[in-house]
Amino acid sequence: MIYEVFRQERKGQPLQHAGSVEAADDHFADVYAREQYGRRGESTALWVVARDAVIEIDDFVDELNRNYHRVDGYPLKEKLKEARDRVSAGEG
């Protein structure tokens, strides 16, 4: 069974994908992950997850058409105005 390993280098930092280990069960996955990603003290925390327990999300629907690349965020005022106009026009 394949397990994905996520590690945190220092307290307060986000966990990042470190790699994967192949193990017969959860116990051995724990041991292998500690040996490969924690024995030299390069990690302060490890998460070990069976690969088949990871849920992939690949279809992102942006219903509000948000643009996080804009410095001023996304145009919420415009979206609220459009929604109010639709309600007042009886579109629901």
GIJOBEL-V332929 format. One record per residue. N is the residue number from 0. RES is the residue in one small letter. PHI is phi in whole degrees, 0 to 359 (none if undefined). NEAR is the number of other ideal C-beta (glycine too) atoms within 8 Angstrom. Layout:
n:res:phi:near
N:RES:PHI:NEAR
N:RES:PHI:NEAR
This chain:
n:res:phi:near
0:m:none:10
1:i:262:8
2:y:240:15
3:e:267:12
4:v:244:15
5:f:243:12
6:r:227:14
7:q:242:13
8:e:287:8
9:r:224:6
10:k:306:5
11:g:90:3
12:q:274:7
13:p:289:4
14:l:285:8
15:q:231:8
16:h:295:6
17:a:259:9
18:g:156:8
19:s:221:8
20:v:229:12
21:e:253:7
22:a:212:12
23:a:286:4
24:d:203:7
25:d:301:8
26:h:300:7
27:f:291:9
28:a:299:14
29:d:300:9
30:v:297:9
31:y:295:12
32:a:295:14
33:r:299:10
34:e:293:8
35:q:279:10
36:y:241:12
37:g:225:12
38:r:288:6
39:r:265:4
40:g:76:5
41:e:277:7
42:s:230:11
43:t:260:6
44:a:208:7
45:l:230:13
46:w:242:8
47:v:238:12
48:v:229:9
49:a:299:11
50:r:303:10
51:d:287:5
52:a:268:6
53:v:277:8
54:i:259:4
55:e:270:4
56:i:241:5
57:d:236:4
58:d:245:4
59:f:257:5
60:v:264:4
61:d:257:6
62:e:294:4
63:l:266:7
64:n:54:7
65:r:284:7
66:n:234:7
67:y:281:6
68:h:278:3
69:r:286:7
70:v:295:3
71:d:269:3
72:g:86:8
73:y:251:10
74:p:282:7
75:l:295:8
76:k:300:6
77:e:296:7
78:k:294:11
79:l:295:8
80:k:298:8
81:e:299:8
82:a:294:8
83:r:297:8
84:d:298:8
85:r:296:9
86:v:294:9
87:s:291:6
88:a:276:6
89:g:85:5
90:e:279:5
91:g:88:4
